[in-house]
Amino acid sequence: MFKCEILGTLSQPGEKMQKLVIKTRSKRYMEWVFNEEARKSEFVEVGEGFETVKELRVSEAGLARWSEMTPEHRARFEK
């Protein structure tokens, strides 16, 4: 059982939890790599992506309510 963060209610036993990502940020992944030509280590970018900043635990009913909300109401959950 878990508490739906949108509706504020407890879930039924056995109900699946949905994770709703509401805020992300870009992320660059850097790594030390040995450059054999220059014979020294360099700090280079090895990847780029996004990481989750905030997510909500919601029920199926909470997820349905989220899809019905206006952007102003959704902004309340981002704070």
N, CA and C of each residue as an Amber inpcrd file, in Angstrom:
protein
   237
   0.8400000  -1.1860000   0.0000000   0.0000000   0.0000000   0.0000000
   0.8820000   1.2450000   0.0000000   0.3820000   2.2950000  -0.5990000
   1.1020000   3.5560000  -0.6700000   0.0890000   4.6940000  -0.6870000
   0.5770000   5.8940000  -0.4460000  -0.2860000   7.0630000  -0.4650000
  -0.1410000   7.7620000  -1.8120000  -1.2380000   7.9880000  -2.4930000
  -1.2350000   8.7000000  -3.7680000  -0.9300000  10.1680000  -3.4730000
   0.1070000  10.7020000  -4.0920000   0.5310000  12.0650000  -3.8080000
  -0.3270000  13.1170000  -4.5100000  -1.2100000  12.7180000  -5.3860000
  -2.1160000  13.6740000  -6.0320000  -3.4450000  13.7210000  -5.2870000
  -4.0250000  12.5560000  -5.0310000  -5.3220000  12.4980000  -4.3590000
  -5.2060000  12.5380000  -2.8420000  -4.0780000  12.0850000  -2.3060000
  -3.9000000  12.0560000  -0.8610000  -4.5750000  10.8700000  -0.1990000
  -4.9320000   9.8450000  -0.9560000  -5.6060000   8.6750000  -0.4090000
  -4.6680000   7.4740000  -0.4000000  -4.9780000   6.4960000   0.4440000
  -4.2150000   5.2550000   0.4670000  -4.7240000   4.3240000  -0.6220000
  -3.8190000   3.5970000  -1.2180000  -4.1950000   2.6680000  -2.2780000
  -4.7900000   1.3990000  -1.6810000  -5.4280000   0.6250000  -2.5300000
  -5.9520000  -0.6700000  -2.1300000  -4.8080000  -1.6690000  -2.0600000
  -4.8980000  -2.6890000  -1.2130000  -3.8400000  -3.7000000  -1.1700000
  -3.6800000  -4.3680000  -2.5430000  -2.4390000  -4.4320000  -3.0190000
  -2.1560000  -5.0550000  -4.3070000  -2.2530000  -4.1310000  -5.5050000
  -2.6850000  -2.8930000  -5.3030000  -2.7910000  -1.9500000  -6.4160000
  -1.3950000  -1.5170000  -6.8550000  -1.1810000  -1.4190000  -8.1530000
   0.1170000  -1.0420000  -8.6930000   0.3570000   0.4500000  -8.5370000
   1.5970000   0.7900000  -8.1980000   1.9890000   2.1810000  -8.0620000
   2.5410000   2.6820000  -9.3960000   2.1220000   3.8600000  -9.7940000
   2.6270000   4.5130000 -10.9970000   3.5710000   5.6270000 -10.5530000
   4.6890000   5.7740000 -11.2400000   5.6030000   6.8770000 -10.9570000
   5.4620000   7.8980000 -12.0750000   5.1440000   9.1220000 -11.6960000
   4.8990000  10.2030000 -12.6420000   6.0370000  11.2060000 -12.5290000
   6.8620000  11.3140000 -13.5630000   7.9870000  12.2460000 -13.5650000
   7.4570000  13.6270000 -13.9140000   7.6790000  14.5890000 -13.0090000
   7.1730000  15.9400000 -13.2630000   8.2810000  16.9580000 -13.4820000
   9.5360000  16.6080000 -13.1680000  10.6170000  17.5560000 -13.3880000
  11.9020000  16.8050000 -13.7240000  12.5760000  17.2220000 -14.7950000
  13.8400000  16.6260000 -15.2050000  14.8460000  17.7400000 -15.4810000
  16.1020000  17.3680000 -15.6080000  17.1450000  18.3100000 -16.0150000
  18.1390000  17.5720000 -16.8930000  18.8260000  18.3320000 -17.7440000
  19.8040000  17.7060000 -18.6230000  21.0610000  17.3830000 -17.8270000
  21.7670000  16.3560000 -18.2500000  22.9430000  15.8860000 -17.5310000
  24.0010000  15.4790000 -18.5400000  25.2380000  15.9050000 -18.3010000
  26.3770000  15.4800000 -19.1080000  27.2190000  14.5480000 -18.2580000
  27.6020000  13.4290000 -18.8380000  28.4090000  12.4500000 -18.1350000
  29.8450000  12.5580000 -18.6230000  30.7510000  12.8440000 -17.6810000
  32.1570000  13.0440000 -17.9980000  32.9820000  11.9170000 -17.3810000
  34.1250000  11.6590000 -17.9890000  34.9800000  10.5800000 -17.5090000
  36.4350000  10.8850000 -17.8600000  37.3340000  10.4380000 -16.9920000
  38.7600000  10.5630000 -17.2850000  39.1470000   9.4550000 -18.2620000
  39.7600000   9.8410000 -19.4000000  40.1860000   8.8910000 -20.4360000
  41.6590000   9.1730000 -20.7360000  42.4230000   8.1080000 -20.8540000
  43.8420000   8.2660000 -21.1620000  44.0370000   8.4310000 -22.6600000
  44.6110000   9.5610000 -23.0650000  44.9030000   9.8460000 -24.4690000
  46.3100000   9.3130000 -24.7570000  46.3820000   8.2670000 -25.5600000
  47.6740000   7.6180000 -25.8110000  48.5770000   8.4610000 -26.7020000
  48.0160000   9.2790000 -27.5840000  48.8380000  10.1270000 -28.4410000
  49.5380000  11.2180000 -27.6340000  48.7900000  11.8470000 -26.7300000
  49.3600000  12.9240000 -25.9120000  50.0110000  12.3840000 -24.6420000
  49.7610000  11.1200000 -24.3190000  50.3050000  10.4510000 -23.1340000
  49.8830000  11.1440000 -21.8360000  48.6000000  11.5500000 -21.7860000
  48.0700000  12.1330000 -20.5530000  46.5640000  11.8610000 -20.4740000
  46.0260000  11.9930000 -19.2710000  44.5930000  11.7860000 -19.0520000
  43.8280000  13.0650000 -19.3780000  42.6550000  12.8830000 -19.9620000
  41.7930000  14.0100000 -20.3000000  40.4000000  13.7580000 -19.7540000
  39.7370000  14.8240000 -19.3740000  38.3670000  14.7580000 -18.8710000
  37.4510000  15.0200000 -20.0580000  36.7800000  13.9820000 -20.5890000
  35.9720000  14.1070000 -21.7980000  34.5210000  13.7160000 -21.5290000
  33.6400000  14.2250000 -22.3730000  32.2200000  13.8840000 -22.2790000
  32.0040000  12.5160000 -22.9170000  31.3630000  11.6070000 -22.1650000
  31.1100000  10.2610000 -22.6790000  29.6300000  10.0070000 -22.9230000
  28.7880000  10.9350000 -22.4810000  27.3620000  10.7490000 -22.6970000
  26.5750000  11.9710000 -22.3040000  25.3210000  11.9900000 -22.7400000
  24.4350000  13.0980000 -22.4370000  23.0300000  12.5380000 -22.2860000
  22.2800000  13.0870000 -21.3550000  20.9300000  12.5850000 -21.1610000
  20.1530000  13.4530000 -20.1960000  19.1650000  12.8520000 -19.5480000
  18.3240000  13.5520000 -18.5900000  18.2880000  12.7590000 -17.3000000
  18.1500000  13.4700000 -16.1860000  17.9690000  12.8050000 -14.9090000
  16.7050000  13.3270000 -14.2530000  16.0710000  12.4770000 -13.4740000
  14.8370000  12.8270000 -12.8060000  15.1240000  13.6780000 -11.5860000
  14.4350000  14.8080000 -11.4800000  14.5740000  15.6840000 -10.3270000
  13.4500000  15.4020000  -9.3400000  12.2180000  15.2670000  -9.8440000
  11.0840000  15.0280000  -8.9600000  10.0880000  14.1030000  -9.6420000
   9.6180000  13.1250000  -8.8910000   8.5770000  12.2330000  -9.3880000
   7.5600000  11.9940000  -8.2880000   6.3450000  11.7080000  -8.6900000
   5.2490000  11.4720000  -7.7590000   4.8280000  10.0180000  -7.8070000
   4.4690000   9.4730000  -6.6350000   3.8890000   8.1260000  -6.5700000
   2.3830000   8.2950000  -6.6320000   1.7660000   7.7620000  -7.6610000
   0.3300000   7.9630000  -7.8600000  -0.3670000   6.6430000  -8.1540000
  -1.6710000   6.6410000  -7.9200000  -2.5160000   5.4990000  -8.2540000
  -3.0850000   5.7050000  -9.6560000  -3.8290000   4.7280000 -10.1260000
  -4.4590000   4.8520000 -11.4480000  -5.4240000   6.0390000 -11.4670000
  -6.1810000   6.2160000 -10.3920000  -7.1230000   7.3360000 -10.3200000
  -6.3720000   8.6620000 -10.2690000  -5.2390000   8.6930000  -9.5740000
  -4.4280000   9.8990000  -9.5150000  -3.8270000  10.2520000 -10.8600000
  -3.4190000   9.2350000 -11.5990000  -2.8820000   9.4560000 -12.9400000
  -3.9560000  10.0060000 -13.8790000  -5.1820000   9.5100000 -13.7440000
  -6.2940000  10.0260000 -14.5450000  -6.5880000  11.4800000 -14.1740000
  -6.5200000  11.7960000 -12.8880000  -6.7540000  13.1690000 -12.4400000
  -5.6650000  14.0990000 -12.9720000  -4.4060000  13.6160000 -13.0010000
  -3.2930000  14.4210000 -13.5090000  -3.5130000  14.7960000 -14.9720000
  -4.0170000  13.8530000 -15.7630000  -4.2140000  14.1320000 -17.1880000
  -5.3390000  15.1380000 -17.4190000  -6.2400000  15.2840000 -16.4580000
  -7.3390000  16.2390000 -16.5820000  -6.9610000  17.6370000 -16.1030000
  -5.8580000  17.7560000 -15.3650000  -5.4780000  19.0360000 -14.7500000
  -4.9940000  20.0470000 -15.7820000  -5.1810000  21.3150000 -15.4380000
  -4.6620000  22.4100000 -16.2540000  -3.2060000  22.6600000 -15.8610000
  -2.4480000  23.3450000 -16.6950000  -1.0540000  23.6430000 -16.3550000
  -0.8950000  24.4130000 -15.0360000  -1.8670000  25.2440000 -14.6780000
  -1.7770000  25.9860000 -13.4100000  -1.8730000  25.0270000 -12.2110000
  -2.7690000  24.0550000 -12.3070000  -2.9000000  23.0840000 -11.2200000
  -1.6750000  22.1720000 -11.1370000  -1.1100000  21.8170000 -12.2900000
   0.0790000  20.9670000 -12.2940000   1.2690000  21.6890000 -11.6760000
   1.3290000  23.0040000 -11.8270000   2.4470000  23.7810000 -11.2800000
   2.4870000  23.6980000  -9.7560000   1.3490000  23.4650000  -9.1080000
   1.3210000  23.3270000  -7.6470000   2.1380000  22.1210000  -7.1890000
   2.1100000  21.0440000  -7.9520000   2.8260000  19.8280000  -7.5710000
   4.3150000  19.9370000  -7.8550000   4.7090000  20.8510000  -8.7050000
   6.1260000  21.0070000  -9.0140000   6.8670000  21.7540000  -7.9300000
   6.1600000  22.3950000  -7.0230000   6.8180000  23.1470000  -5.9440000
   7.0250000  22.3060000  -4.7310000
